[in-house]
Amino acid sequence: MIRHRALFAAVVTVAATLTAAGPAAAGGALPVVSPAPQQIERTAADVPLPSSVALVTDATTDPAAKDLLTSLLRDHGVKTGSRGLVVRLGSTGRDVPGQAEGYALSVSRTGITIGGRDGAGQYYGVQTLRQLFVRSGHGWAIAGAAVRDWPDMALRGSIEGFYGPPWTTADRLRRLAFLGEVKANTYIYSAKDDTYLRARWRDPYPADELATLGQLVRSAGAHHVEFTYALSPGVSICFSSAADVAAVEAKFQAVYDLGVRSFSLPFDDISYTKWNCAADQTAFGAPGQAAAGAAQVSLLNAITEEFGQTHQGVRPLQTVPTEYSDLKDSPYKTELREHLDPSVVVQWTGTDVVPPSVTTAEAAQVSTVYGRKVFLWDNYPVNDYEQSAGRLLLAPYAQREAGLSAYLNGIVANPMNQEAASEVAEFGAADFAWNDAGYSPQRSWPQALARLAGGDPRATAALTVFADLEHLAPTFGPTPWQPQAPVLAAKAADFWRHWNAGDHRALAELRAYAVRVRDAAGVIRGGRVRSAFVAEAGPWLDATALWGGALVTRLDALAAATRGDQAAADRLTAAADDLVTRATAVKTGDTNRWGVRQALVGDGVLDALLVKLRGQA
């Protein structure tokens, strides 16, 4: 997709045999759970965690949920044996919601119960239990709570649809694990580096590449993530050719045999002003919107009938229409609305390729235009377009209106070329898609950063400072982007207001934050921050240290000038100038389709502040 502008039926019952583990906590505020549950309340004191459990399973036990629960207990020093906490996995739960993927969880001194509407619900219940573990003296306890929870949107996850340097297999495996962790169930494989998806769509995969796809499909299943295989034949297909329709089916069959059960036929970023074969003009008429719609509908309906309905377990076919980023009706959309099989899922990017916001009114309108709920392909935090070149996009997932679940059947976010860095925004996207009414960027974003920091408070604080400097994101209003570094910008404005009023104490306050900027990279690199993020963000961390050092030095120069030591002020000014020169020379490397660029840090705020400060010293 080309961007043109800025923009867990099972139950787990844990009957507790409490050992002498010290007094349980009296209660208090519950840990923050993400995604935000539909219903959660404190119902009991914290339950001390025994040293052993007895794990009992039956035919209804979800294997992935069992593996996750076993790992969770082991990681907290709990052994599996015949005494202690009894863990049962069964087929029902009294309070389990009726919605697919729903679950119920209760924690009290009488036991711990997780009931899932299905296997995914059971798995998600364990993911919530994981977040209820709390420190209790020298050991662990589980917060006493009751949870009933289910997703608002059926499809939630990521679409690997960016241009530029591709993810590695390790990146993709890490992404699948992340999606399971945040209760997202969808990964659309639309990798632009896979020539067998687009330019060579008719050709069979070599054995080694097919084996790699199989590895990804198996990993997806282990995390309750649906691997969606997106084949893009529009660049060369002859819609009226039985051989080409058969080629699509053969390609789908090859990955179906690997375990893929979800498929997409995207028609984005192609032209409908020409045919790829003369036979299509005979079959559909002269090139144009209506003819293109009719041709695409013919293929989508044929694949639905001849492949989807004849293969066990296949999910509804998905597509990205050629007209994917507006609200207007057209002859093309009329063809899809009136003739496309109603089971086919249609994707939409919003009112632009990178929209500043997505509202319920817009989603309602486009759902009417396509005659069905739409599936939002959200182009944030992708950074493969010109206005995002040289940037990491680490702002919160925001400007998506509560209530969208009434009109959308899901959201997939398109990530950056940097997989680990993308998890900051996509943590929020998964949170929103699960419970859009309960979503709060102010709650979710700090949780995303704390997760990235491995729960290390000092590293979390440093990441918060760093992410403020990489804050560019779509927003409401007359400008298409919210500003970089909003926290630093506010501190700078406050500084000048006090400074210009003669209050020189403001200098020490701004310098304290400048030190945090300068030191953030070192704290991030020396803490428990995920190694993949540290590697991806390397150039930006380097630049941040230099820009922060320049800001500290510039403020010291101003302090020297204020006390009348002009020689020291001149020396410090020169040192700051050198740091700025070195900062502007830090390059990103070939991290997206635009090649090597300056690693931008707080641009428009940090650099402008340094210029203004220089004029004062």
N, C-alpha and C positions, 0 to 999 in steps of 0.2 A: 504494500500500500504506500503510495507516494504521498509524502506530506509537503504541502505547498507553502505553508506559512506557519508563523509562530503559534506558534501554537499549532451416630454407628447403628428376618424378625428374630433379635436376640436380647438376652438380658445377662448382665453380670451382677451376681449378688456376692457381696463381701460381708460375711457374718463375723463380726469382730470378737475375738477372744483377747481382751486387753490384758497385757502383762504389766508388771510394775515398771512403768516407763515415766513415772513422775506425774504430777497433776496436769490435766489438760488445760489448755488456755481457756480463759473465760469467754472468749468470743471477740467481739469488736468487728471492725471493718473487714470485709472479705477481700482476698486478693483480686486484682483486676483480671478478668477473664476475657480473652479475645479469641474469636469474634465475640462481641457483646451478646450474651444469651438473651433469649426472648423473655425468660422468667428466671430470676435467681434471687435467693434471700438467705440471710443468716437464720438457721433454725436450731443450731446446737453449738455447744462448745467444741473446740478443736479436738480431734480424736488422735491420741498418740499412736504412732506407727509401731507395731510389734516387730520383733526381729525375724519372724518367720511366718509363712502363709502355707495353707493347703490349697492347691489349685485343682478344682474339679471342673471338667469340661464334658460336653455331650455333642451330639451330632449337629446341633444348631450353632455351635461356637464359630464365630468368624475368625479365621486363622490370623489375619492381619491384626485384628483387635487383641487376640491372645498374645501375639508376639510383642505388640506395643505395651500391653499391661505387664507382661513378664519382664520386659526390659526396664520399664519404669520402676517397678519394685526393686529389681536388682540394683539399679542405679542409686537407690536410696538405702542400700544396705540390707534389704529384706531377702531372706533365703526362702526357697520353696521346700516345704517339708510336710509333716503330718500334724503339726501343732501351730497355734497362733491364729492368724487371720485366715478365715476360710473364704476362698474366692470361687464362686460358682458362676458359670456361664450357662444361661438357659434360653428359653424361647419367648418369654413374655415379661412384661412389667406393668404393674398396676397403673402407673401414671405416665406411661409412654405416650407421647403425642401420636396422632394418626398420620401426620405428614411424613412423606418419604425422608429418610435421613435424620429423623427426629430421635431424640433420646430423653430419658429422665435419669437424674442422678440425685441421690440423697446420702448425706454423710452425718452420722450421729453415733452415740455410744452403743446403740443397739445393732449397728452394722452399717455397711456401705453398699448401696445398690446402684447399679447402672443398668438401665434397660434401653435397648435400641429397637427402633421400628424395623430396622434391617441391618445388614452387616456394616454399612457405612455409618448408621446411627450409633452402633456399638463402638465403632472406632472413634467417632467424634466424642462420645461420652468419655472415653479414656483420655482423649486429648484435653478435655475439660478437667478431669481428675488430676492430670499432670500439673495443671496450673493452680490447684488447690493445696498443693504441698507447701507447708510453712515450717520454718525453723522453730523448734520447741526445746529450749534449754540446750542440751548437747546432742539432741537428736531431731527427729522429724515428726510432724503431725499433719493431719489433713483437716482443712477448715470445715467446720460443721455447716453444711449448706444443703439446700434443696434447689435443683435446677430442672426446668422443663424447657426444652430447646429444639428448634428446628430452623431450617433455612427459609428465607423469604423467596429466594430465587433458585431455580432448579440447576442452573449452570453457573459455575463460579470458578475463575482461575486465570490462566495466562494463555496468550497466543504468541508463539515465537514467530513474529511476522516482520521483523525489522530488516533493513538493508545494512550492508557493511559487514565487517568482520564477524564471522559466526561464533556461536557458542561451541565449546568443546563438549564431548560426551560427558565429561565430569561436570561441566556446568549444567547440562540437562538433567543428569541424575540428581544433582543438588537441588535443582528447581523442583523436581517431582517430590522429593522429600519435604521441601518447604511447603508445597501446596497441600500435602496431607496434613502437615502440622497446623496450618491455618484453616483447615476444614474446607478447602477448595477442591473441587472434583473434576476439573477440566484442564487439560493441556492440549492446545491445538498445535500440531506440528506443521508449520508452514515455513520452514527454514529456507531462506533465500539462497543459501549456499548449496542446497540439495538440488542439483540439476535434474534429478529424476522426478522432482515435483513439478517442474515447469518446462524448461527448454527440452528436456529429454523425457517427457512424461510418458511416452509410449514404451520406452525401453525398460526391460526388467532390471532390477537392482543386481549388482555383483554380489556374490555370496557374502563377502566380508561386510558390506554396507547393510545387507539384509540382516545379518547377525547382530550388528549394532542396533538396528531398529528393534529387533527382538529383545535385546537387553533393556532398552528404554520402555518397551511395552510391559515387560515383566515388572520392572521397577514401579511403573505407574500403578499397576494392579496391587502391588504390595502396600501402596499408600492410599488406596481407594480413589485413585485419580483415573479418569477416563482419558485414554490416549486417542486423540482425534487426528486422523490422517487427512491432511488437506492437499489434494491434487489440483493443480491449476493448468488445465489443458487449453484454456482460452486463447493462448498465444498462437496456436497452430491447428486447433481441432477443426475438422469438417463435421459440423453438427448433423448433417444428413447422412453421414457415412456409417453404415452398420459396422464396418471394421474399426472405426474410431470409438464407437460406443463399446464394442467388445474389448478394445484396448483399455478403456477406463475400467471395465469390469475385471479384466485380468490383473490390472495393477492393484485394485482393491482386494482381489482374491489373494494375492501374494502376501499382503499385510494382514488380511483376515486370518490367514493360516498361522500368523505369529501371535494372534490373540486380539487384534484390533477389532473393535465393534462399533466405533464411531468414525464417520467419514464426512468430509466436506469437499465441495466443488466450488472454489472461489472463482469469480470472474472480475475481480478488481484489477485495475491498472491495465486494461486492454482497450482497444478501440472497437467501437461498433459502427464505424463508418466504412468498413471494408469486410469482405468475407475472406476466409482462408482457402476456399475452393469454389469453383464455379457452380457446383451442384447446390450449394446453399442458396444461391440467388434463385435458382429454379424452385427450391423447396420453400423458401421463406420470403422471397421477393427482394427488392432492392435494399441495400444496407440502410439501416436507420434504427431509431429507438424501438419501434414496435417489432420490427423484424428480428432485432437482436434479442428482445425479450422473448419472442416466440421460440427462437432457436435454443436459447438457454433453458426455457421451460421444457422443451421437448427432451433435452438431455437429462435434466434433473428428474423429470417424471419417469423416464425410461429406467434410469438407475434405481430410483425408488422402487419401481415395480419389478424389475428384472433381477436386481441384486439385493436391495434392502429387505424386500418382502419374501425372498427365497432363502435367506441366510439367517439361521437362528441367532437371536440375541442382538441383531444390528439395531442401533439407535436411529432416530430420525435423521435423515440426511440434512446437512447444513450447507449454506451457500453464502457467499459475499456477492451482492449484485454489483454490476458495473456502476450503477448510480447508488453509491453507498453513503453519501455525506450531505444530504439535504432533506428538506421536507416537502418539496414540490411534487405534485402528481405529474405524470408524464405518460406518453404512449408506452414507454418501456415498463414503467411500474404498473400500468393498467394490465399488461399482459401477465405479469407475475401475480397480481391481485386476483385476476379473474380465472387464470388457467393453471397456476402452480399448485401441485398437490398440497393440501392443507397441512400435511405432516412436516413439510420441509421448513427448516429453521432458517430465517433470514437475518443476516447481520447488518449492522448500521453503526456508523462511527459518530453520529451526532450531526449537528448542523454544519460542521466543517470537518476536515480531516483531523485537525487537532482543535476541537471546540473549546471555547473558554468555559463552558458550563454545559450541563445536561439537565433539563427541567422536565417535570411531569407533563406540562403542556406540550412540549416538543415530542416527547415519547408517545403521548396519546395521539398526536397528529400523524406521526409516521406509522404508528400501528394501524391507523385507519387507512393510510395510503397503501400499505402492503397487505392489509386484510388479515393481520395476525399480530400477536406479540412479536417484538423484535429482540434480537440478541445483540447487546452493545459490545462492539469492538472498541475499546477505549484506548486511544492513542496517548496515554500517559502511563509511565514515564519515559516512553521511547524518545531517544535523542539522535535519530538518524537524519534529521532535516537541518537545513542551513542555520536557522535561528537558534538551534540547540547545540550546534557544533562547539566543541571545546568545553562542554559543561557536563557535570553530573546533576541529575534532577532528583533532589532529595527532599523536596517539600512534601507536606502531608497530602494525602488523597482527599480532595475537597471539591466543592462546587458541583456536586452531584446531589440532586434534590431528594429528600426523604419522600417516599411515595412512589418512586420509580418502579418498585416491584409489582405495581398494578399493571404496568405496561411493558415491562421487560421480562423475558424468561431467563435472562442471565447477563453477566458481565465478564468479559475476559479483557485483561489489561495487557497492552503490548509493551514489553520491557525494553530497557536499554541494551546496548551491546554488552554492558557490564552486568552480569547476572546477579551477583551478590548485592551490588548497590541498588539494583532494581527492587530488591525485597522490601526496602523501606516504604516506598509508595504502594507496592502490591500487597503488603500486609494490610494496609488500609482499604484497598479495593476489595479484598476478600472479606474484611470486616463489614464493609458497607453492603456487599451482595448478600451476606448472611442475614443481616438485620439492618435494613436501611433506616428504619424509624429510630433505632437505638444507637445509630452511629454518631460518633463525635470525633472529629479530627484531633481535638485537644486532648482526648483520652487515648486514642489509638496511636497517634504519632509517637509520643514518648514510649509507649509499649514496644513499638517497632524498633526504636533506637536501643532500648534496654535489651531486647532480644539479640540484636546485632552485637551488643557489647558483652554478651554472655552473662548478663546480670551484674556486671561490675559497675557500681555507681559512679566511680571516678571516670571510667571510660565512657559511660553514658553521658555524663556532663560534657565531656570533650566532644563526643559525636554530635551533641546538640548544638554546640558552638560551630562545628564544622558544617553541619547540615544547614545552618542558617546562612552560611556563605554560598551554598549550592541550592538555593531556594526557588529558583525560577520555576514558575508553573502557571498554567492557565487560570484565569480569574474572571469574575464578573466585571462589569464597568466598561468605560470607554477605551481603556487600554487592554490589549489582548494578553498581557502577562502581568502577574503580580511582581513587585520589585524583588530584586535580589536582597539578601541580608536584611530582612525587616527588623530583626532585633538590633543589629549593629546600626542600622539607619536611625532607629528611635533613640539609641544611646548617643549617637552623634548629634542629632537634633537637640537633645536635652543638654548635651555638653555646650553647644554654641549658645543656647539660650542663657545658661548660667554664666558662661565665660564673658559674653558680651555685656552682661549686667554687672561685671566686675567680680564675680564669685569664682576665684581661682581654685577653690576646692574641687571643682568639677574635673580638673585635669587629673587628679589622683584617681577619681572614680572611673574615668574613661581608660586611664592607663591600666587599671586592674583588669578591665575586660580585654584590653589589647594583649596583656600577658596571657590570658586564657586563649586568645586566638593564636598567638605565637606558639604556645605550648601544646595545643590540641593535637597536632600530628604526632608528637612524641608520646603523649599519653595513649593515643589510639594504637600506635605501633607497639607500645610496651604493655598494654593491658590484655584483656581476654577477648578483644574484638575478633570476629571471625577472620581467619587468615585470607580467605578469598576476597573479602572486601578490602582488606589492607593492600593486597596486591593490585586489585583493580583501581583503587583510588590513589595509588602511589604518586603520580604526577601532581594531583590536586593537593595531596598532603604536603608534598615538597613545597609547592607554591604557597600554601597557607602558612607554613613556618616562616617563609621569607617575607610575605606580606605582613604577617603579624609582627615579625621582628622589625620591619620598617616602621610600623605604626608605633610600637613601643619607643623606638629610637627617635622618631619625629616628635613624640610627646615629650621625651626627655630634652630634646633641643628647645622646645617651647618653654619648658621649665627653666632651662639654663638662661635663655634670653630674658625671661621674666625677672630672674634674680640679678640680671645685669652681667652675666658671664657670657659675653658674645663669642669669645674664642671657643668655649665649649659648645656653644650653640652651633657655630659654623662647622666644627668638627663632627658633631652629631648629625647635622644636616647632610653633610657629605656621606657619612656612613649610611644614613637612611636612603639617600639617592642610589648608592651602590646596591643595597638590598632590593630596591624597586626594580633596578635594571636586571638583576638576577632573577627576580620573581617573574618578570614579563618574558624572560627567556625560557621558562619551563614549558615544555611541550607535552601534549597528551600521548604521543605515539599514534600509531594508526588504529585508533579505537572506534572509528565509525566511517561511513561512506565518504566523508569529507576529508579523510586523511589527517595528517599531522596538523594540529592547531595549538595555539596557546592554551594552557590549562587555566581557564577563567575561574577566578575566586572573588566573590563579592563585587563583581565589576559594576561600575556605576555608583557604588557606595564607598567601598574601601579605597579605591584609587582616587576618587573625588575628595574624600576626607583627607588623604595624604597631601594632595595638591593644596587644599585650603590651609592645612596646618603649616605647610612650608612657607606660605605667604605671611604667616604670623611670627616666624622665628627669625 
